[in-house]
Amino acid sequence: MGIHAAIIMDGNGRWAESRGLPRFAGHRAGADTVRRVVKASPDLEITSLTLYAFSSDNWRRPDTEVRLLMDLLARYLRSEADELHASGVRLSIIGRRDRLPASVIDAIEWAEARTSGGRRLHLRIAVDYSARDAILSAAIASRDTISRESLSQALAPDVDLLIRTGGEQRLSDFLLWECAYAELVFTPRMWPEYDAVDLRLAVEEFRRRERRFGGVPAALVTPKLSNTDSRWLR
């Protein structure tokens, strides 16, 4: 069964500043990392990959940085869609679209249509995304029949492996519902430095962990009770 990996791509600005470069140079370098990670994912049995590109809170950043980020996103979508299509990658954008520039919306719609036949990897990019808003919208949409199942169907698939680069250890309003039982891997590596080897090591760490989903290890499911143990059942 394939892995749904999600990545909080943190550290672009700090990577650039540590080198005396403008913050946007880090975002450009981060786009190169996206290419590396997307290319490496299928060989690691990652069938779904969700990347946190721009949160709803990121609108608070300086106008110049936001504008450059939107331009970079539109250029990425336009330049990468053909390669994604050729590689069997389906691209979807999750999050709000009503606040995005028209040029970005046009690029999103074109890239999604261009890659719609991809079956090797489903790449989701979260733009103007808030997990709390997504959960609220799903709850409102299914208010007459609200349940765990209805909310899960309205949101992204459950995440198996959540990776955050840049040294921070928090979810930052990303896939909160979907990460309920995700295995978390935090790395100090800044996103522009991240590569296929780092991704492989994260997947290997994921595979070493025992996922119990609230249960107990299989060896302890039907233990034989000793006389001492059985007294607690009286």
ABEGO torsion letter per residue (X at the ends): XBBBBBBBBBGAAAAAAAAGBBAAAAAAAAAAAAAAAAAAAAAAGBABBBBBABBAAAAABBAAAAAAAAAAAAAAAAAAAAAAAAAGBBBBBBEBAAABBAAAAAAAAAAAAAAAABAABBBBBBBGBBAAAAAAAAAAAAAAABBAAAAAAABBBBBABBBBBGGBBBAGGBGAAAAAABBBBBBABBAAABBAAAAAAAAAAAAABBBAGGBBBAAAABBBBBAAAAAAAX
